[in-house]
Amino acid sequence: MLNKRQREDLQFYLQDYALELDTLPTYSSYGYRHVTQWKTNVSNLNLADPSLHILTKDKIFKMRLRPILGMDLDYNKKGLLMHRVYGAEIQMDIAKHVSIWGSLRDNSWSGQGIEGSRVTQPGFLNNLAGVQYKEANYGGDFSDSRGGISLYAWWGSIGVQRERVAWGDAQHCSNILSAHNPAVPMVTLQLTPCKWFQFDYFHAWLVSNVIDSTYWYNEQQTATSTQREYRPANKFMAANMFTFMPCKYVQFGFGNSIVYAERNVQAAYFIPIAFYKSLDHLLTKGLHTENQNSQAFATITVRPTDHLRLYGSFFLDEFKLARLKKDNPQKNPVSYLVGFNWSGWPVKGLALRGEFMRSYIATYVHSIEVLDFTSNSYQMGHYMGANAQSIWLQLSYRPTRSLRLTLDYTCDTKYTAYDYIRGDIKNIISQEPFKNTIWRNDEIKFRAVYEVFNNCYAHVDASYNHARAGEQANLDQYSPVYLQGKNLTFSCGLSFGF
């Protein structure tokens, strides 16, 4: 049932899984990539430029070492932005039950003729991954180190890792966990005991970016003086997700999470299968203290035909049935997302995708700053945050092997932003949502991406965006200087390893 392009894609991408198939990559059918092999009595080494693969004769040990290198150039009327990346990644498999992986990417943004060339930072409303910048006099430097170790079997895995987390059915940006914030360390558990059920759990150490005035140490500044240095408050998160697949055409899931800020981790939240709001009430209500920040969510995916996928997800930050009555002006702080993917008909390789998201007032926020649904001050849910709407459409075509052409339209709208004030919250959520626009950005983007060989990408982009706001302060808060107003931007780049 596959056409020629799909068969070539299949052969091409399987080369990247050669070690998982107990063999080494060959690329012999393509003739554009050099492969050097060394064979010994105990192992085979394969240098498929520029990756190194090792496979022992007994198949007990497998390793892949790959450099990371890339550069992007973006240009519009405001100037030129350059983004360069370098680093390396390693993957190992031991005895078919231990997986170890790690990567380091050193990034640098710099601009010519552009004041403040950072294109992502807390508060900016775009779908770029969040980062924690180093101290620099220009643009922005940051490093991204990820990795972990996992014990696995056919029925599941348990591990310790530092990664970004994305939960929820979405193709543009999830409204549950979007991987928008920088990677966080976590303990993970995944169980797949049968084909129709999967369970996921993690407990993560978040970055609060909130100073704890009672937690400090002295730093020696001179021979006779010291300076008090404060430490950030602790912040943690636990979450679980139950996913069911009763048939090949339907998949649904539900789960809950809690963001909490205690001096130390709370053992109760290491229980994978638990309703965390109930545990929170047990731990806090007896002392009449403010409880922690809990959430619940659900997803569903339906495939009515082989070519169409419909999906949706629902995020409940706080919910009361009484607020559903027509005479009650209060609205629940919730977020919902619906989307579709139509592909493969009438032309194979052609796909049309779309998503619509809305988040009501007070979603993702909390009256206590350290309990916001954030890490490193970046939203962990949809990047648009509370009282916002996002529309995304994409037309995609794959004419030949490893070539993808896309045309995207995005319309992001931010409405009046409200602080979560505990004593006034009933009045705040009684305001009409999606009424007064304070910021909007429309973008049309064409992109051509070609994977020259496995994990080596070349791309060219052309985009037009129009970011505007009623006040300059809102424009500065939500848009990078580089993309404020009307802009025609051209981009090109080459990357290896990501």
C-alpha positions in Angstrom: 0.0 0.0 0.0 3.0 2.3 0.2 4.1 4.5 -2.7 7.7 4.8 -3.9 8.4 7.8 -1.7 7.0 6.1 1.4 9.1 3.0 0.8 12.3 5.1 0.4 11.4 7.0 3.6 10.9 3.7 5.4 14.3 2.3 4.4 16.0 5.7 5.1 14.6 6.1 8.7 15.2 2.4 9.6 18.9 3.1 9.2 18.7 5.3 12.3 17.3 2.3 14.2 20.0 -0.1 13.1 21.4 -0.7 16.6 17.9 -1.4 17.9 17.6 -4.0 15.2 20.9 -5.6 16.3 22.8 -4.5 13.2 24.8 -1.5 12.0 23.9 1.2 9.5 25.0 0.6 5.9 23.5 3.3 3.7 24.6 1.1 0.8 21.4 1.8 -1.2 22.0 5.6 -1.3 25.7 5.9 -2.2 26.1 9.4 -0.8 27.5 8.6 2.7 30.8 7.0 3.5 30.8 4.0 5.9 33.9 2.6 7.5 33.8 -0.6 9.5 36.2 -2.3 11.9 35.6 -5.9 12.9 37.3 -7.5 15.9 36.7 -10.8 17.8 34.3 -9.1 20.3 32.7 -6.1 18.5 32.0 -4.3 15.2 32.6 -0.6 14.9 30.9 1.5 12.2 31.8 5.0 11.3 28.9 6.4 9.2 30.1 10.0 8.8 30.0 11.5 11.2 28.4 9.1 13.7 30.2 6.2 15.5 28.3 3.0 16.2 29.5 0.1 18.3 27.9 -3.4 18.5 29.4 -6.3 20.3 29.3 -9.8 18.8 27.0 -11.1 21.5 24.7 -8.0 21.1 24.9 -7.2 24.8 26.4 -3.7 24.3 25.3 -1.1 21.8 26.5 2.5 21.6 25.9 5.4 19.3 28.1 8.6 19.5 27.0 11.6 17.4 28.3 15.2 17.2 25.8 18.1 17.3 26.5 21.1 15.1 24.2 23.7 13.6 23.7 27.3 12.5 20.6 29.3 11.6 20.5 32.7 10.0 17.4 34.9 10.2 17.1 38.2 8.5 14.4 40.9 8.3 14.3 44.7 8.1 15.5 45.0 11.8 18.7 43.1 11.1 20.4 39.7 11.1 20.1 37.1 13.8 22.6 34.2 14.1 22.0 31.1 16.1 24.8 28.6 16.5 24.8 25.2 18.3 27.5 22.7 19.0 27.8 19.6 21.3 27.5 15.9 21.3 25.1 13.1 22.3 25.6 9.5 23.3 23.2 6.5 23.5 24.0 3.1 25.1 22.0 -0.1 25.6 23.3 -2.8 27.9 22.0 -6.3 28.1 18.7 -5.3 26.6 17.4 -4.0 29.9 19.5 -0.8 30.7 19.3 2.3 28.5 21.7 5.2 29.1 21.7 8.5 27.1 23.0 12.0 27.4 23.5 15.1 25.3 25.0 18.6 25.6 24.1 21.5 23.3 25.8 24.8 23.7 23.7 27.6 22.1 24.4 31.2 21.3 22.2 33.9 19.8 23.7 37.1 18.5 22.4 39.9 16.3 23.6 42.7 14.1 21.6 46.0 14.2 19.0 44.4 16.6 18.6 45.6 20.2 17.8 42.7 22.4 18.2 39.8 20.1 16.6 37.1 22.4 13.7 35.5 20.6 12.5 33.4 23.6 12.3 34.4 27.3 9.6 34.1 30.0 6.6 36.1 28.9 7.1 36.0 25.2 4.1 34.4 23.5 5.6 32.1 20.9 6.1 28.4 20.5 9.8 28.3 20.9 11.3 26.1 23.7 12.2 28.0 26.9 15.8 28.4 28.0 17.8 29.6 30.9 20.4 32.2 29.7 23.9 32.6 31.0 25.3 36.0 31.8 26.3 37.7 28.5 26.7 41.2 27.2 25.0 40.4 23.9 22.1 38.3 22.6 21.9 35.2 24.7 24.0 32.2 25.5 22.6 29.0 27.1 23.4 25.3 27.4 21.0 22.4 27.3 22.2 19.2 29.0 19.8 16.3 29.0 20.1 12.6 29.7 19.1 9.7 31.9 19.2 6.1 32.8 16.3 3.7 32.5 15.7 0.1 33.4 13.2 -1.4 30.9 11.4 -4.6 29.9 8.7 -5.3 27.4 6.1 -4.3 30.0 7.5 -0.9 31.0 10.4 1.1 32.4 11.6 3.1 35.4 14.2 5.7 35.2 15.9 9.0 36.3 16.3 11.6 33.6 16.3 15.3 32.7 14.1 15.9 29.7 11.2 18.1 28.5 7.7 16.7 29.0 4.9 16.8 26.5 1.5 15.3 27.4 -1.7 15.6 25.5 -2.8 15.1 21.9 -1.4 18.1 19.9 0.6 18.8 16.8 1.3 22.5 17.4 1.3 23.0 21.2 -0.4 21.0 23.9 -2.5 22.7 26.6 -1.6 20.0 29.2 2.2 19.7 29.3 3.7 21.4 26.3 7.5 21.0 26.7 7.7 24.8 26.5 9.7 25.1 29.7 13.4 24.0 30.0 14.1 20.4 30.7 13.7 19.3 34.4 15.1 16.3 36.3 12.6 13.7 37.2 11.9 10.1 38.3 9.7 8.4 35.7 7.6 5.2 35.5 5.9 3.8 32.4 3.8 0.6 32.4 2.4 -1.1 29.2 1.2 -4.5 30.5 -1.1 -5.0 27.5 -1.8 -3.5 24.1 -4.8 -1.5 25.2 -3.5 0.2 28.3 -0.5 2.5 29.2 0.3 4.2 32.5 2.7 7.1 32.8 4.0 8.9 36.0 6.8 11.3 36.9 7.9 13.3 39.9 9.9 16.3 38.9 12.2 18.9 40.5 11.1 22.3 39.0 12.9 25.6 39.1 10.8 28.2 41.0 12.8 31.4 40.3 11.3 32.7 43.6 13.7 33.7 46.4 13.3 32.0 49.8 14.3 34.8 52.2 15.0 32.2 55.0 17.4 30.1 52.9 20.8 31.8 52.4 24.5 31.5 52.8 27.4 33.9 53.1 29.9 34.5 50.3 33.3 35.9 50.9 33.6 39.1 48.9 36.8 40.6 50.3 39.2 39.7 53.1 37.0 41.5 55.6 33.5 41.4 54.2 30.9 38.8 53.2 27.6 39.0 51.2 24.4 37.2 51.9 23.4 35.0 48.9 19.7 33.8 48.8 18.6 30.5 47.3 15.4 29.8 45.3 12.5 28.2 47.0 12.0 24.5 46.3 9.3 23.5 43.8 8.2 20.0 42.8 5.6 18.4 40.6 4.0 14.9 40.4 1.7 13.8 37.6 0.1 10.6 36.2 -1.8 9.7 33.1 -3.9 6.6 32.3 -4.3 5.9 28.6 -6.7 3.3 27.1 -7.0 2.0 23.6 -10.1 -0.1 23.4 -9.9 -0.4 19.6 -7.6 0.8 16.8 -9.9 3.8 16.1 -10.3 5.2 19.6 -7.8 6.3 22.3 -8.6 8.2 25.5 -6.8 9.1 28.7 -7.1 11.0 31.9 -4.8 12.0 34.8 -4.0 14.5 37.4 -1.0 16.5 38.7 0.1 18.7 41.5 2.7 21.5 41.8 3.9 21.9 45.4 6.5 23.9 47.2 7.6 22.3 50.4 11.1 22.4 52.1 11.6 18.8 51.0 9.9 16.3 48.7 6.6 14.9 50.0 6.6 11.1 50.1 2.8 11.0 49.4 3.4 12.4 45.9 5.7 9.5 45.0 2.6 7.3 45.0 2.1 6.8 41.2 -1.6 5.9 41.2 -3.2 8.6 43.3 -5.5 11.6 43.2 -3.2 14.3 44.4 -5.8 16.9 45.4 -7.2 14.5 48.0 -3.7 13.9 49.4 -3.1 17.6 49.5 -6.2 18.1 51.6 -5.0 15.4 54.0 -1.7 17.2 54.4 -2.7 20.8 54.6 -6.4 21.3 55.7 -5.9 20.2 59.3 -3.6 23.2 59.9 -5.9 25.6 58.0 -3.0 26.5 55.6 -3.2 27.2 51.9 -3.3 24.0 49.9 -1.0 23.3 46.9 -1.8 23.7 43.2 -3.5 20.7 41.7 -4.8 20.0 38.2 -6.8 17.4 36.3 -6.9 16.7 32.5 -8.3 14.3 29.9 -7.6 13.5 26.2 -9.4 11.7 23.4 -8.4 10.7 19.9 -10.8 9.2 17.3 -10.0 7.9 13.8 -13.3 7.7 11.8 -11.4 6.9 8.6 -7.9 5.8 7.7 -7.1 9.4 6.5 -8.7 11.4 9.3 -7.7 11.8 13.0 -9.7 14.0 15.4 -8.5 14.8 18.8 -9.0 17.0 21.8 -7.8 17.7 25.3 -9.2 19.3 28.4 -7.3 20.9 31.3 -9.0 21.7 34.6 -7.1 24.1 36.8 -10.1 24.5 39.1 -13.7 23.3 38.6 -17.1 23.7 40.3 -20.4 22.4 38.8 -22.2 25.5 40.1 -20.2 27.7 37.7 -21.8 25.9 34.7 -25.3 27.4 35.5 -26.3 30.2 33.1 -27.2 32.6 35.9 -23.7 32.2 37.4 -21.2 34.8 36.0 -18.2 32.9 37.3 -16.3 30.8 34.7 -14.1 27.8 35.6 -10.4 28.3 35.0 -10.0 25.6 32.3 -8.4 25.2 28.9 -9.6 23.1 25.9 -8.0 22.2 22.6 -9.4 20.5 19.5 -7.6 19.5 16.4 -7.6 17.4 13.2 -5.2 15.7 10.8 -6.3 14.8 7.3 -3.6 13.0 5.3 -2.9 10.7 2.5 -6.0 11.4 0.4 -6.6 12.3 -2.4 -2.8 12.7 -2.8 -0.3 10.6 -0.8 2.1 12.8 1.0 -0.4 15.6 1.3 -1.7 16.6 4.8 -3.9 19.3 6.3 -3.8 19.9 10.0 -5.4 22.3 12.4 -5.8 23.2 16.1 -8.0 25.6 18.1 -7.2 26.3 21.7 -8.8 28.5 24.4 -7.8 29.1 28.0 -10.1 30.9 30.4 -9.2 33.6 33.0 -6.9 32.4 35.8 -5.9 29.1 34.1 -2.3 28.0 34.9 -1.8 30.7 37.6 -2.0 30.8 41.4 -2.3 33.3 44.2 1.1 32.1 45.5 3.8 32.8 43.0 5.9 29.7 43.7 2.9 27.5 42.9 2.3 28.8 39.4 2.1 26.2 36.7 5.6 27.2 35.5 9.3 26.2 35.7 12.1 28.7 35.1 9.2 31.2 34.8 8.0 29.5 31.6 4.5 28.1 31.2 4.3 24.3 31.4 0.9 24.4 29.7 0.1 26.2 26.4 2.5 29.0 25.7 -0.4 31.5 25.4 -1.3 31.2 29.1 -4.6 32.4 30.6 -7.5 34.3 28.8 -6.0 33.5 25.4 -6.9 31.9 22.1 -4.7 30.2 19.4 -5.6 29.1 15.9 -3.1 27.0 13.8 -3.4 25.6 10.3 -0.8 23.7 8.3 -0.7 22.3 4.8 2.1 19.8 4.4 3.5 17.9 1.4 6.2 15.3 1.1 7.1 15.0 -2.7 10.3 12.9 -2.4 12.3 11.1 0.2 13.1 13.2 3.3 11.8 16.4 1.8 8.9 18.2 3.6 7.2 21.4 2.4 4.9 23.1 4.9 2.7 26.3 4.8 1.6 27.4 8.3 -0.9 30.0 9.5 -1.0 31.0 13.2 -3.3 33.5 14.9 -2.5 34.0 18.6 -4.6 36.4 20.6 -4.1 37.5 24.2 -7.0 39.1 26.1 -7.0 41.1 29.3 -4.4 39.6 31.7 -5.6 39.3 35.3 -3.5 38.6 38.4 -4.8 35.8 40.7 -5.8 37.6 43.8 -7.2 35.2 46.4 -9.5 37.7 48.1 -11.0 38.9 44.7 -10.9 35.7 42.7 -14.7 35.3 42.5 -14.9 38.8 40.9 -12.0 38.1 38.6 -13.4 34.9 37.1 -16.8 36.6 36.7 -15.3 38.9 34.1 -16.2 38.1 30.5 -13.3 36.2 28.9 -12.0 36.6 25.3 -13.4 40.2 25.2 -10.7 42.9 25.2 -7.7 42.1 23.0 -4.4 43.4 24.4 -2.0 41.6 22.0 -2.3 39.7 18.7 0.1 38.1 16.3 -0.7 36.7 12.9 2.0 34.7 11.0 2.2 32.9 7.7 5.3 30.8 7.2 6.6 28.6 4.4 9.3 26.1 5.2 11.3 23.5 3.2 13.2 20.9 5.1 15.4 18.2 3.6 17.1 15.5 5.7 20.3 15.0 3.8 21.2 12.0 5.8 20.0 10.7 9.1 19.7 13.6 11.6 21.3 16.1 9.2 18.8 18.8 8.2 18.9 21.7 5.7 16.1 24.2 5.7 14.9 27.5 4.2 12.1 29.6 5.5 10.1 32.6 4.5 7.6 34.1 6.9 5.4 37.2 7.4 4.1 38.2 10.8 2.2 41.1 12.3 2.5 41.6 16.1 0.5 44.5 17.5 -0.8 45.6 20.9 -2.8 48.5 22.2 0.1 49.6 24.4 3.8 49.4 23.7 4.3 47.8 27.2 2.2 44.8 26.1 4.1 44.5 22.8 7.5 44.5 24.7 6.2 42.0 27.2 4.8 39.5 24.7 6.9 39.9 21.5 10.7 40.0 21.0 11.9 43.2 19.5 13.0 41.3 16.4 9.3 40.4 15.6 7.3 43.4 16.7 5.2 45.1 14.1 5.1 43.9 10.5 8.0 41.7 9.4 9.0 39.7 6.3 11.7 37.3 7.6 13.9 34.9 5.7 15.8 32.1 7.3 18.2 29.3 6.4 20.2 26.8 8.3 22.0 23.5 8.5 22.1 21.2 11.5 23.4 17.8 12.5 22.3 15.8 15.4 19.0 17.6 16.2 
